[in-house]
Amino acid sequence: MAQERTGAVTLAGNPVTLIGPEIKPGNKAPDFKVMTRDRMETTLSDFNGKVIMLTTVPSLDTGVCDLQTKRFNEEAMKLGDHVEVLTISADLPFAQNRWCEASGANSITILSDHLNMSFGLAYGTYIKEHRLECRSVFVIDSEGTIVYAEYVSEVTNHPDYSSAIQAARKVIENKASAY
């Protein structure tokens, strides 16, 4: 049975239960299976060797999630090809397509965990009471190690954009200096 963490985060001030482990810097990034917007299966291993910024949102159709995803889309343009930015929600791929077309978000990859909540269970972001992802950000280096993890304590709040972006830039700088 999957680990349950009660009260790790709140949603609109109410404690919720997260299913899955708490992922911390230094952990090996767990693999997962999600769907692309064209309903094809993809996994973390499909992005092997890349620096990855993973963001999760409860639903792209809410205000904070919309703003967060647009912000990370802008940051992805600045980070260029050095970082792959993935945003995961439990929204259906059809809703994700509609959102992407309306927002013009084309610098990030939007993925759906709706089918079996594989990502949520692997990263401890699955909100049991609502079958949604909690708001979180993870940065994974090109060797597959978590270097940054944030579970936003109140799901209706924004993540710490600056710290997440700084973590991704630090990985890029470290990778560049290794050559």
Residue frames as a rotation matrix with the C-alpha (Angstrom) as fourth column:
MET 1
0.578 0.816 0.000 0.00
0.816 -0.578 0.000 0.00
0.000 0.000 -1.000 0.00
ALA 2
-0.018 -0.575 0.818 1.23
0.518 -0.705 -0.484 3.48
0.855 0.415 0.310 -0.89
GLN 3
-0.656 -0.326 -0.681 2.42
0.753 -0.347 -0.559 5.80
-0.054 -0.879 0.474 1.86
GLU 4
0.379 0.778 0.500 -0.10
0.666 -0.605 0.437 8.44
0.643 0.168 -0.747 2.99
ARG 5
-0.738 -0.616 -0.278 0.99
0.658 -0.563 -0.499 11.80
0.151 -0.551 0.821 4.39
THR 6
0.335 0.942 0.014 -1.84
0.876 -0.316 0.365 13.63
0.349 -0.110 -0.931 6.13
GLY 7
0.861 0.148 -0.486 -1.58
0.372 -0.835 0.406 17.38
-0.346 -0.531 -0.774 6.64
ALA 8
-0.160 -0.973 0.167 1.61
0.856 -0.053 0.514 17.81
-0.491 0.226 0.841 4.58
VAL 9
-0.964 -0.027 0.264 -0.22
0.168 -0.832 0.529 20.46
0.205 0.554 0.807 2.57
THR 10
-0.349 0.904 -0.248 -3.51
0.300 -0.143 -0.943 22.29
-0.888 -0.404 -0.222 2.75
LEU 11
-0.731 0.285 0.620 -6.04
0.599 -0.168 0.783 23.09
0.327 0.944 -0.048 0.04
ALA 12
-0.061 0.665 0.744 -7.99
-0.021 -0.746 0.665 26.30
0.998 0.025 0.059 0.70
GLY 13
-0.228 -0.164 0.960 -6.86
-0.865 -0.418 -0.277 26.05
0.447 -0.894 -0.047 4.32
ASN 14
0.717 0.552 0.425 -8.03
-0.679 0.692 0.247 22.46
-0.158 -0.466 0.871 4.79
PRO 15
-0.327 -0.869 0.372 -5.47
-0.708 0.486 0.512 19.68
-0.626 -0.096 -0.774 5.41
VAL 16
0.692 0.465 -0.553 -5.39
-0.716 0.544 -0.438 17.04
0.097 0.698 0.709 2.67
THR 17
0.476 -0.479 0.737 -3.75
-0.112 0.799 0.591 13.64
-0.872 -0.364 0.327 2.35
LEU 18
0.234 -0.497 -0.836 -0.90
-0.972 -0.114 -0.205 13.15
0.007 0.860 -0.510 -0.11
ILE 19
0.880 0.028 0.475 -0.36
-0.053 0.998 0.038 9.62
-0.473 -0.059 0.879 -1.38
GLY 20
0.702 -0.706 0.089 3.22
0.396 0.284 -0.873 8.60
0.591 0.649 0.479 -2.10
PRO 21
0.201 -0.731 -0.652 6.64
0.972 0.066 0.225 9.35
-0.122 -0.679 0.724 -0.66
GLU 22
0.892 -0.093 -0.442 8.08
-0.067 -0.995 0.074 12.78
-0.447 -0.036 -0.894 0.02
ILE 23
0.568 -0.710 0.416 10.81
0.762 0.263 -0.592 13.28
0.311 0.653 0.690 -2.57
LYS 24
0.814 -0.368 -0.449 13.88
0.062 -0.714 0.698 15.18
-0.577 -0.596 -0.559 -1.35
PRO 25
0.619 -0.695 -0.366 17.06
-0.738 -0.356 -0.573 16.54
0.269 0.625 -0.733 -2.90
GLY 26
-0.417 -0.840 0.347 19.58
-0.875 0.474 0.097 13.74
-0.246 -0.264 -0.933 -3.27
ASN 27
0.116 0.548 0.828 16.91
-0.148 0.834 -0.531 11.13
-0.982 -0.061 0.178 -4.08
LYS 28
-0.927 -0.228 0.299 17.01
0.218 0.320 0.922 9.30
-0.306 0.920 -0.247 -7.39
ALA 29
-0.503 0.776 -0.381 14.14
-0.820 -0.568 -0.074 10.66
-0.273 0.275 0.922 -9.51
PRO 30
-0.352 0.443 0.825 11.42
0.091 0.893 -0.441 7.99
-0.932 -0.080 -0.354 -9.71
ASP 31
-0.994 0.109 0.011 10.19
0.011 -0.008 1.000 7.03
0.109 0.994 0.007 -13.17
PHE 32
-0.327 0.944 -0.041 6.51
-0.084 -0.073 -0.994 7.40
-0.941 -0.321 0.103 -14.05
LYS 33
-0.756 0.210 0.620 4.07
0.655 0.256 0.711 6.94
-0.009 0.944 -0.331 -16.95
VAL 34
-0.232 0.685 -0.691 1.92
0.032 -0.704 -0.709 9.85
-0.972 -0.186 0.142 -18.09
MET 35
0.232 0.399 0.887 0.16
0.902 0.252 -0.350 10.84
-0.363 0.882 -0.301 -21.29
THR 36
-0.890 -0.454 -0.045 1.14
0.376 -0.786 0.490 13.48
-0.258 0.419 0.871 -23.79
ARG 37
-0.424 0.752 -0.504 -1.47
-0.480 -0.659 -0.579 15.89
-0.768 -0.003 0.641 -25.11
ASP 38
-0.161 0.374 -0.913 -1.94
-0.943 0.216 0.255 13.56
0.293 0.902 0.317 -28.10
ARG 39
0.641 0.574 0.509 -2.64
-0.752 0.603 0.268 10.68
-0.153 -0.555 0.818 -25.69
MET 40
0.445 -0.611 -0.654 0.67
-0.076 0.702 -0.708 8.85
0.892 0.365 0.266 -26.17
GLU 41
0.940 -0.149 -0.307 2.42
0.338 0.276 0.900 7.31
-0.049 -0.949 0.310 -23.18
THR 42
0.284 -0.910 0.303 5.67
-0.139 -0.352 -0.926 8.90
0.949 0.221 -0.226 -22.05
THR 43
0.757 -0.139 -0.638 7.95
0.632 0.403 0.662 8.33
0.165 -0.905 0.393 -19.08
LEU 44
0.798 -0.554 -0.235 10.70
-0.314 -0.717 0.623 10.19
-0.514 -0.424 -0.746 -17.27
SER 45
0.040 -0.845 0.533 13.22
0.303 0.519 0.800 7.88
-0.952 0.129 0.277 -18.93
ASP 46
0.528 0.201 0.825 12.17
0.848 -0.080 -0.524 9.40
-0.040 0.976 -0.212 -22.28
PHE 47
0.912 -0.188 0.365 14.03
-0.136 -0.977 -0.163 12.53
0.387 0.099 -0.917 -21.11
ASN 48
0.711 -0.683 -0.168 17.23
0.608 0.477 0.635 10.75
-0.354 -0.553 0.754 -19.94
GLY 49
-0.183 -0.945 0.270 20.36
0.983 -0.170 0.072 12.87
-0.022 0.279 0.960 -19.97
LYS 50
-0.124 0.211 0.970 18.49
0.340 -0.909 0.241 16.18
0.932 0.360 0.041 -19.77
VAL 51
-0.984 0.003 -0.180 18.13
0.162 -0.429 -0.889 18.65
-0.080 -0.903 0.422 -16.94
ILE 52
-0.352 0.934 0.069 14.43
0.544 0.144 0.826 18.60
0.762 0.328 -0.559 -16.09
MET 53
-0.927 0.303 0.220 12.21
-0.364 -0.588 -0.723 21.01
-0.090 -0.750 0.655 -14.23
LEU 54
-0.580 0.774 -0.252 8.99
0.578 0.610 0.543 19.21
0.574 0.169 -0.801 -13.28
THR 55
-0.880 0.394 0.265 6.05
-0.474 -0.709 -0.523 21.32
-0.018 -0.586 0.810 -12.13
THR 56
-0.661 0.741 -0.123 2.67
0.702 0.667 0.250 20.05
0.267 0.079 -0.961 -11.03
VAL 57
-0.828 0.528 0.191 -0.63
-0.551 -0.828 -0.102 21.87
0.104 -0.189 0.976 -10.87
PRO 58
-0.525 0.716 0.460 -4.08
-0.001 0.540 -0.842 20.75
-0.851 -0.442 -0.283 -9.73
SER 59
0.261 0.625 0.735 -5.78
0.839 0.229 -0.493 22.01
-0.477 0.746 -0.465 -12.93
LEU 60
-0.744 -0.571 0.347 -4.72
0.666 -0.586 0.461 24.31
-0.060 0.574 0.817 -15.74
ASP 61
-0.165 0.799 0.578 -8.24
0.546 -0.414 0.728 25.78
0.821 0.436 -0.368 -15.63
THR 62
0.672 0.335 -0.660 -7.66
0.738 -0.371 0.563 27.58
-0.057 -0.866 -0.497 -12.32
GLY 63
0.971 -0.150 0.185 -6.10
-0.108 -0.970 -0.219 31.01
0.212 0.193 -0.958 -11.84
VAL 64
0.470 -0.847 0.249 -2.91
-0.648 -0.139 0.749 30.15
-0.600 -0.513 -0.614 -9.95
CYS 65
0.185 -0.378 0.907 -2.25
0.392 0.875 0.284 27.06
-0.901 0.303 0.310 -12.10
ASP 66
0.796 0.168 0.581 -2.74
0.604 -0.278 -0.747 29.12
0.036 0.946 -0.323 -15.26
LEU 67
0.868 -0.478 0.133 -0.32
-0.480 -0.877 -0.020 31.80
0.126 -0.046 -0.991 -14.04
GLN 68
0.342 -0.767 0.543 2.23
-0.393 0.408 0.824 29.26
-0.853 -0.495 -0.162 -12.79
THR 69
0.307 -0.200 0.930 2.30
0.663 0.747 -0.058 27.37
-0.683 0.634 0.362 -16.07
LYS 70
0.894 0.003 0.448 2.56
0.346 -0.639 -0.687 30.57
0.284 0.769 -0.573 -18.11
ARG 71
0.731 -0.664 0.157 5.42
-0.643 -0.593 0.484 31.74
-0.228 -0.454 -0.861 -15.86
PHE 72
0.135 -0.710 0.692 7.33
-0.079 0.688 0.721 28.49
-0.988 -0.152 0.037 -16.32
ASN 73
0.622 0.101 0.776 6.68
0.743 0.236 -0.627 28.67
-0.246 0.967 0.071 -20.07
GLU 74
0.934 -0.302 0.192 8.36
-0.221 -0.909 -0.353 32.12
0.281 0.287 -0.916 -20.07
GLU 75
0.430 -0.807 0.404 11.25
-0.687 -0.002 0.727 30.81
-0.586 -0.590 -0.555 -17.98
ALA 76
0.423 -0.246 0.872 11.67
0.426 0.903 0.048 27.82
-0.800 0.351 0.486 -20.30
MET 77
0.894 -0.096 0.437 12.29
0.374 -0.376 -0.848 30.25
0.246 0.922 -0.300 -23.16
LYS 78
0.692 -0.653 0.309 15.04
-0.702 -0.708 0.076 31.93
0.169 -0.269 -0.948 -21.11
LEU 79
0.290 -0.576 0.764 16.61
-0.459 0.617 0.639 28.61
-0.840 -0.537 -0.085 -20.08
GLY 80
0.010 -0.257 -0.966 16.63
-1.000 -0.003 -0.009 27.49
-0.001 0.966 -0.257 -23.71
ASP 81
0.467 0.145 -0.872 17.58
-0.459 0.883 -0.099 23.97
0.756 0.447 0.479 -24.71
HIS 82
-0.587 -0.799 0.130 19.49
-0.493 0.226 -0.840 23.46
0.642 -0.557 -0.527 -21.47
VAL 83
-0.856 0.365 0.367 16.40
-0.243 0.342 -0.908 22.50
-0.457 -0.866 -0.204 -19.46
GLU 84
-0.651 0.739 -0.171 13.30
0.186 0.374 0.909 20.50
0.736 0.560 -0.381 -20.35
VAL 85
-0.827 0.447 0.340 10.30
-0.529 -0.417 -0.739 21.97
-0.189 -0.791 0.582 -18.48
LEU 86
-0.667 0.637 -0.388 7.45
0.303 0.706 0.640 19.52
0.681 0.309 -0.664 -17.89
THR 87
-0.655 0.565 0.501 4.12
-0.755 -0.468 -0.459 20.47
-0.025 -0.680 0.733 -16.33
ILE 88
-0.808 0.351 -0.473 1.93
0.245 0.931 0.272 17.65
0.536 0.103 -0.838 -15.07
SER 89
-0.556 0.723 0.410 -1.71
-0.815 -0.377 -0.440 17.76
-0.164 -0.578 0.799 -14.02
ALA 90
-0.703 0.415 0.578 -4.59
0.256 0.905 -0.339 15.31
-0.664 -0.091 -0.742 -13.77
ASP 91
0.033 0.694 -0.719 -6.44
-0.651 -0.531 -0.542 17.26
-0.758 0.486 0.434 -16.46
LEU 92
0.556 0.214 0.803 -7.53
0.427 0.756 -0.497 15.28
-0.713 0.619 0.329 -19.51
PRO 93
-0.515 -0.810 0.281 -5.27
0.645 -0.150 0.749 15.71
-0.564 0.567 0.600 -22.55
PHE 94
-0.022 0.591 0.806 -8.19
0.909 -0.323 0.263 17.39
0.416 0.739 -0.530 -24.38
ALA 95
0.903 0.340 -0.262 -8.41
0.427 -0.771 0.472 20.10
-0.041 -0.539 -0.842 -21.70
GLN 96
0.162 -0.930 -0.330 -4.62
0.401 -0.243 0.883 20.49
-0.902 -0.275 0.333 -21.76
ASN 97
-0.468 -0.274 0.840 -4.72
0.880 -0.065 0.470 20.98
-0.074 0.959 0.272 -25.56
ARG 98
0.490 0.746 0.451 -7.43
0.735 -0.632 0.246 23.61
0.469 0.211 -0.858 -25.21
TRP 99
0.813 -0.226 -0.537 -5.42
0.301 -0.626 0.719 25.44
-0.499 -0.746 -0.440 -22.54
CYS 100
-0.202 -0.975 0.091 -2.18
0.567 -0.040 0.823 25.33
-0.799 0.218 0.561 -24.56
GLU 101
-0.275 0.167 0.947 -3.91
0.922 -0.232 0.309 26.65
0.271 0.958 -0.090 -27.68
ALA 102
0.739 0.649 0.179 -5.56
0.556 -0.738 0.383 29.48
0.381 -0.184 -0.906 -25.73
SER 103
0.824 -0.426 -0.374 -2.41
0.127 -0.504 0.855 30.45
-0.553 -0.751 -0.361 -23.83
GLY 104
0.811 -0.545 -0.213 0.19
-0.395 -0.242 -0.886 29.96
0.431 0.803 -0.412 -26.55
ALA 105
0.399 -0.675 0.620 2.35
-0.698 0.215 0.683 27.88
-0.595 -0.706 -0.385 -24.22
ASN 106
0.961 -0.068 -0.267 4.78
-0.163 0.640 -0.751 26.14
0.222 0.765 0.604 -26.53
SER 107
0.079 -0.993 0.092 8.10
-0.702 -0.121 -0.702 26.20
0.708 -0.009 -0.706 -24.65
ILE 108
-0.516 -0.160 0.842 7.06
-0.781 0.491 -0.385 23.57
-0.352 -0.856 -0.378 -22.10
THR 109
-0.693 0.317 -0.647 5.70
-0.140 0.821 0.553 20.05
0.707 0.474 -0.525 -22.31
ILE 110
-0.243 0.724 0.646 2.27
-0.969 -0.151 -0.196 19.56
-0.044 -0.673 0.738 -20.73
LEU 111
-0.763 -0.091 -0.640 1.55
-0.185 0.979 0.082 16.01
0.619 0.181 -0.764 -19.55
SER 112
0.165 0.928 0.333 -1.53
-0.825 -0.055 0.562 14.29
0.540 -0.368 0.757 -18.10
ASP 113
-0.899 -0.428 0.097 -1.48
-0.388 0.673 -0.629 12.00
0.204 -0.603 -0.771 -15.07
HIS 114
-0.165 0.954 0.250 -5.24
-0.986 -0.156 -0.054 11.40
-0.012 -0.256 0.967 -15.23
LEU 115
0.139 0.310 -0.941 -5.13
-0.554 0.812 0.185 7.75
0.821 0.496 0.284 -16.29
ASN 116
0.514 0.048 -0.856 -3.48
0.463 0.825 0.324 6.10
0.722 -0.563 0.402 -13.27
MET 117
0.910 -0.134 0.393 -1.86
-0.357 -0.734 0.577 8.93
0.211 -0.665 -0.716 -11.27
SER 118
0.655 -0.720 -0.231 1.55
0.667 0.694 -0.271 7.28
0.355 0.023 0.934 -11.78
PHE 119
-0.213 -0.748 0.628 3.45
0.228 -0.663 -0.713 10.53
0.950 -0.009 0.311 -11.31
GLY 120
0.242 0.415 0.877 1.45
-0.677 -0.575 0.460 11.54
0.695 -0.705 0.141 -8.26
LEU 121
0.989 0.141 -0.044 1.99
-0.078 0.754 0.652 8.17
0.125 -0.641 0.757 -6.59
ALA 122
0.427 -0.900 -0.087 5.73
0.773 0.414 -0.481 8.16
0.469 0.138 0.872 -7.40
TYR 123
-0.482 -0.654 0.583 6.39
0.352 -0.754 -0.554 11.75
0.802 -0.062 0.594 -6.26
GLY 124
-0.518 0.315 -0.795 3.88
0.847 0.061 -0.528 12.01
-0.118 -0.947 -0.299 -3.41
THR 125
-0.975 0.164 -0.147 1.80
-0.185 -0.973 0.140 14.72
-0.120 0.164 0.979 -5.08
TYR 126
-0.554 0.810 -0.193 -1.49
0.254 0.385 0.887 12.78
0.793 0.443 -0.419 -5.38
ILE 127
-0.753 0.412 0.512 -4.20
-0.657 -0.503 -0.561 14.49
0.026 -0.759 0.650 -3.30
LYS 128
-0.949 0.314 0.002 -6.31
0.312 0.942 -0.121 11.56
-0.040 -0.114 -0.993 -2.12
GLU 129
-0.384 0.867 -0.317 -9.46
0.358 -0.177 -0.917 13.54
-0.851 -0.466 -0.243 -1.33
HIS 130
0.318 0.525 -0.789 -9.71
-0.394 -0.684 -0.614 15.18
-0.862 0.507 -0.011 -4.77
ARG 131
0.408 -0.290 0.865 -7.73
0.695 0.714 -0.089 12.96
-0.592 0.637 0.493 -7.21
LEU 132
0.959 -0.207 0.195 -5.59
-0.042 -0.782 -0.622 15.94
0.281 0.588 -0.758 -8.17
GLU 133
0.039 -0.986 -0.162 -1.90
0.795 0.129 -0.593 16.78
0.605 -0.105 0.789 -8.04
CYS 134
0.648 0.020 -0.761 -0.75
0.551 -0.702 0.451 19.16
-0.525 -0.712 -0.466 -5.32
ARG 135
0.925 -0.368 0.099 1.33
-0.208 -0.704 -0.679 22.12
0.319 0.607 -0.728 -6.45
SER 136
0.617 -0.777 0.127 5.01
0.220 0.325 0.920 21.21
-0.756 -0.539 0.371 -6.53
VAL 137
0.779 -0.503 -0.373 8.28
-0.575 -0.337 -0.746 21.80
0.249 0.796 -0.552 -8.36
PHE 138
0.644 -0.652 0.400 11.21
0.228 0.663 0.713 19.42
-0.731 -0.368 0.575 -8.79
VAL 139
0.562 -0.579 -0.591 14.52
-0.825 -0.348 -0.445 19.95
0.052 0.737 -0.673 -10.58
ILE 140
0.804 -0.273 0.529 16.35
0.165 0.956 0.242 16.84
-0.572 -0.107 0.814 -11.77
ASP 141
0.043 -0.861 -0.507 19.95
-0.686 -0.395 0.611 16.90
-0.726 0.322 -0.608 -12.97
SER 142
0.240 0.047 -0.970 21.06
-0.942 0.252 -0.221 15.10
0.234 0.967 0.105 -16.13
GLU 143
-0.795 -0.520 -0.311 22.11
-0.410 0.840 -0.357 12.06
0.447 -0.156 -0.881 -14.06
GLY 144
-0.085 0.886 -0.456 18.56
0.105 0.463 0.880 11.63
0.991 0.027 -0.132 -12.71
THR 145
-0.534 -0.142 -0.834 19.08
0.828 0.112 -0.549 13.01
0.171 -0.984 0.058 -9.20
ILE 146
0.621 0.765 0.170 16.62
0.654 -0.626 0.426 15.38
0.432 -0.153 -0.889 -7.54
VAL 147
-0.550 -0.835 0.014 18.45
0.714 -0.479 -0.511 18.64
0.434 -0.271 0.860 -6.78
TYR 148
-0.909 0.353 0.223 15.41
-0.412 -0.841 -0.349 20.73
0.065 -0.410 0.910 -5.80
ALA 149
-0.521 0.803 -0.290 12.01
0.648 0.593 0.479 19.79
0.556 0.061 -0.829 -4.38
GLU 150
-0.934 0.327 0.142 9.15
-0.348 -0.747 -0.567 22.01
-0.079 -0.579 0.812 -3.25
TYR 151
-0.389 0.912 -0.129 5.71
0.839 0.409 0.360 20.89
0.381 0.032 -0.924 -2.14
VAL 152
-0.638 0.192 0.745 3.78
-0.201 -0.976 0.080 24.16
0.743 -0.099 0.662 -1.86
SER 153
-0.977 0.124 -0.173 2.34
0.207 0.369 -0.906 24.06
-0.049 -0.921 -0.386 1.65
GLU 154
-0.120 0.966 -0.228 -0.94
-0.039 -0.234 -0.972 25.73
-0.992 -0.107 0.066 0.62
VAL 155
-0.324 -0.057 0.944 -2.00
0.780 0.549 0.301 24.40
-0.536 0.834 -0.133 -2.77
THR 156
0.685 0.645 0.339 -3.71
0.724 -0.555 -0.410 27.67
-0.076 0.526 -0.847 -3.73
ASN 157
0.609 -0.559 -0.563 -0.39
-0.214 -0.799 0.562 29.58
-0.764 -0.221 -0.606 -3.35
HIS 158
0.806 -0.436 -0.400 2.33
-0.457 -0.031 -0.889 30.05
0.375 0.899 -0.224 -5.95
PRO 159
0.687 -0.679 -0.261 5.57
0.724 0.671 0.161 28.07
0.065 -0.300 0.952 -5.78
ASP 160
0.471 -0.668 -0.577 8.92
-0.025 -0.664 0.748 29.74
-0.882 -0.338 -0.330 -5.08
TYR 161
0.987 -0.008 0.162 9.71
0.162 0.055 -0.985 30.53
-0.001 0.998 0.056 -8.71
SER 162
0.598 -0.799 0.071 13.07
-0.752 -0.589 -0.297 32.17
0.279 0.124 -0.952 -7.98
SER 163
0.028 -0.609 0.792 14.47
-0.756 0.506 0.416 29.23
-0.654 -0.611 -0.446 -6.01
ALA 164
0.553 0.237 0.799 13.34
0.225 0.881 -0.416 26.67
-0.802 0.410 0.434 -8.60
ILE 165
0.976 -0.190 0.107 14.79
0.048 -0.293 -0.955 28.66
0.213 0.937 -0.277 -11.50
GLN 166
0.389 -0.874 0.289 18.00
-0.920 -0.385 0.073 29.29
0.048 -0.295 -0.954 -9.57
ALA 167
0.181 -0.283 0.942 18.32
-0.364 0.870 0.331 25.52
-0.913 -0.403 0.054 -8.92
ALA 168
0.808 0.152 0.569 17.92
0.430 0.508 -0.746 24.77
-0.402 0.848 0.346 -12.62
ARG 169
0.849 -0.524 0.068 20.48
-0.344 -0.646 -0.681 27.43
0.401 0.555 -0.729 -13.57
LYS 170
0.270 -0.767 0.582 22.94
-0.876 0.055 0.479 26.07
-0.400 -0.639 -0.657 -11.01
VAL 171
0.413 -0.069 0.908 22.67
0.152 0.988 0.006 22.58
-0.898 0.136 0.419 -12.55
ILE 172
0.941 -0.058 0.333 23.31
0.326 -0.104 -0.940 24.08
0.089 0.993 -0.079 -16.01
GLU 173
0.640 -0.738 0.211 26.33
-0.719 -0.673 -0.174 26.02
0.271 -0.040 -0.962 -14.71
ASN 174
0.206 -0.549 0.810 27.75
-0.622 0.566 0.542 22.95
-0.755 -0.615 -0.225 -12.96
LYS 175
0.643 0.088 0.761 27.27
0.416 0.794 -0.443 20.87
-0.643 0.601 0.474 -16.09
ALA 176
0.942 -0.278 0.189 28.99
0.020 -0.514 -0.858 23.53
0.336 0.812 -0.478 -18.23
SER 177
0.440 -0.819 0.368 31.95
-0.898 -0.412 0.155 23.82
0.025 -0.399 -0.917 -15.84
ALA 178
0.457 -0.247 0.854 32.43
-0.203 0.907 0.370 20.05
-0.866 -0.342 0.365 -15.97
TYR 179
0.843 -0.116 0.526 33.46
0.527 0.378 -0.761 20.33
-0.110 0.918 0.380 -19.61
